[in-house]
Amino acid sequence: MAEILLIGSGNRGKAFELAGLLEGLPWDVRCLADYAPAAGPVPPPVEDGLTFEENAVKKAVYFSDVFGAACLADDSGLVVDAIGGAPGIYSARYAGPEADDKANNAKLLADLDGVAEADRTARFVCYAAFVRPGEPPHVEKGVVEGRIGFRPRGSGGFGYDPLFIPEGHTRTFGEMEMAEKKLISHRGLALQKMRAYLERLAARE
């Protein structure tokens, strides 16, 4: 029987994307909704790390401990040069603790109001962490450079995807098909490395 690999994210869009990037691995990949206890949803971990890497590890360790299973979690976000690296680790709650994607995108556009196209450089950063109960974490990183557009374009993806135009492209992540996006995205790059690690791990066992 394949070992369970839990995707440690309550974000449905992110969980779906991560699961897709792991498709075909010799693991029984499950999301939190598939593996929740009878008592109901588990409270999310406190993401009080100071870096993407710290928060990715915190989430993976937390859900691995709660469910007693191997867990893969990531922490990712947008770093925009013109506003001092914001939103950074606060990407998901940039417009406030209860903010949704629309509010976060609106705040980002407002903060970049008047900033010329050449100065709207940005990058998406992702750290993915894999943890088995009682074992140290394994971490991989992915980064994609790009720029922020002047208005949202496309209905695909989630988060800041409709605003982010990756380097060498004219379309936003929101305008790309999932298969195209995962080849070049920060999460896709981190998960390609993590996938290779998990394949090696499975081959040794």
C-alpha positions in Angstrom: 0.0 0.0 0.0 1.4 3.4 -1.0 2.3 5.8 1.9 0.0 8.7 2.5 1.3 12.1 1.5 -0.8 14.9 2.9 -1.0 18.3 1.2 -0.8 20.7 4.2 -2.9 23.6 2.9 -6.4 24.8 3.5 -6.3 26.8 0.3 -8.3 24.8 -2.2 -6.6 26.4 -5.2 -3.2 25.8 -3.8 -4.0 22.2 -2.7 -5.3 21.3 -6.1 -2.2 22.8 -7.8 0.2 21.0 -5.5 -1.7 17.7 -5.9 -1.5 18.0 -9.7 2.2 18.6 -9.6 2.7 15.4 -7.6 0.5 13.3 -9.9 1.9 9.9 -10.8 4.2 9.6 -7.8 4.1 6.3 -5.8 2.4 8.0 -2.9 -1.2 8.2 -1.8 -1.6 12.0 -2.2 -4.5 13.4 -0.1 -5.7 16.9 0.8 -6.8 18.1 4.2 -10.5 17.7 3.2 -9.9 14.1 2.4 -8.1 13.3 5.6 -9.9 15.4 8.2 -10.7 13.7 11.6 -14.3 12.9 12.5 -14.1 15.8 15.1 -14.1 18.3 12.2 -11.6 20.6 10.6 -8.2 21.1 12.3 -7.3 24.7 13.1 -4.6 26.1 10.9 -1.1 26.5 12.2 0.2 29.9 13.4 2.3 31.2 10.6 4.6 33.4 12.6 7.9 32.7 10.8 9.9 35.5 9.5 10.6 33.9 6.1 8.8 31.8 3.5 11.0 28.8 4.5 10.2 29.0 8.2 6.5 29.1 7.5 6.6 26.2 5.0 8.4 24.0 7.6 6.0 25.1 10.4 3.0 24.0 8.3 4.5 20.7 7.2 5.6 19.8 10.7 2.2 20.9 12.2 0.0 18.8 9.9 2.4 15.8 10.0 2.2 15.8 13.8 -1.6 16.2 13.8 -2.3 13.4 11.3 0.7 11.2 11.9 1.5 11.1 8.2 4.0 12.5 5.8 3.1 16.0 4.8 4.1 18.4 2.0 3.4 22.1 2.6 4.6 25.3 1.0 4.8 28.9 1.8 4.9 31.3 -1.1 4.3 34.9 -2.0 4.9 37.9 -4.1 7.9 40.2 -3.7 7.6 43.6 -5.4 10.6 45.8 -5.6 8.9 49.2 -5.8 7.2 48.7 -2.5 10.2 47.4 -0.5 9.6 43.7 -1.1 5.9 43.8 0.0 3.6 41.9 0.3 6.2 39.2 0.9 5.2 36.7 3.7 2.0 38.7 4.2 0.9 38.0 0.6 -2.3 36.1 1.6 -3.4 38.8 4.0 -2.0 41.9 2.4 -5.3 43.8 2.5 -6.1 42.5 6.0 -6.6 39.3 7.9 -9.9 38.5 6.2 -8.9 39.8 2.8 -9.7 37.8 -0.4 -7.7 37.7 -3.7 -9.7 40.6 -5.1 -9.0 42.8 -2.1 -5.3 41.9 -2.1 -5.0 42.6 -5.9 -6.8 45.9 -5.5 -4.4 47.0 -2.7 -1.3 46.0 -4.7 -2.5 48.1 -7.7 -3.3 51.0 -5.5 0.2 50.8 -3.9 1.8 50.8 -7.4 -0.3 53.6 -8.7 1.9 55.9 -10.8 4.8 53.4 -10.9 6.1 53.0 -14.4 6.1 49.6 -16.2 9.9 49.4 -16.0 9.8 49.8 -12.2 7.1 47.2 -11.6 9.6 44.3 -11.3 8.6 41.5 -9.0 9.1 37.8 -8.3 7.1 35.0 -6.9 8.9 32.9 -4.3 8.0 29.4 -3.1 9.5 27.2 -0.4 8.2 23.6 -0.3 8.8 21.5 2.8 8.4 17.7 3.2 8.2 16.1 6.6 7.7 12.6 7.9 6.7 12.2 11.6 9.9 12.3 13.7 12.2 13.1 10.8 13.9 16.4 9.8 12.3 18.4 7.0 13.5 18.5 3.4 13.1 21.9 1.7 13.1 23.0 -2.0 12.9 26.5 -3.4 11.4 28.0 -6.6 11.6 31.6 -7.9 10.1 33.2 -11.0 10.9 36.7 -12.0 8.4 39.0 -13.7 6.5 42.3 -13.4 3.1 43.5 -12.2 0.6 44.5 -14.8 -1.7 47.6 -14.6 -4.9 45.6 -14.3 -6.0 42.0 -13.6 -6.1 39.8 -16.7 -7.4 36.2 -16.9 -9.5 34.1 -14.6 -7.2 31.2 -14.1 -5.0 30.4 -11.0 -5.5 32.3 -7.8 -3.9 35.0 -5.6 -1.9 37.5 -7.6 -1.9 35.4 -10.8 -4.0 37.9 -12.8 -1.5 40.6 -12.2 1.8 38.8 -12.5 3.5 38.6 -16.0 6.4 36.2 -15.9 9.7 37.3 -17.5 9.8 36.5 -21.2 6.0 36.4 -21.5 3.2 38.8 -22.4 0.4 37.0 -20.6 -0.3 36.9 -16.9 -0.4 33.6 -14.9 -4.1 34.1 -14.8 -4.3 33.9 -18.6 -2.3 30.7 -18.8 -3.5 27.1 -18.7 -2.5 25.1 -15.6 -0.3 22.8 -17.6 1.7 25.8 -19.0 1.8 27.7 -15.7 3.2 24.8 -13.7 6.2 24.5 -16.0 7.5 27.9 -15.2 5.8 29.0 -11.9 7.6 29.4 -8.6 5.5 26.5 -7.1 6.0 24.4 -10.2 9.8 24.9 -10.0 9.9 24.1 -6.3 7.7 21.0 -6.8 9.7 19.7 -9.8 12.7 19.6 -7.4 10.6 18.1 -4.6 9.1 15.5 -7.0 12.6 14.3 -7.9 13.5 14.0 -4.3 10.3 12.0 -3.5 11.0 9.7 -6.4 14.5 9.0 -5.1 13.1 8.5 -1.7 10.6 6.0 -2.8 13.1 4.1 -5.0 15.4 3.6 -1.9 12.6 2.0 0.1 
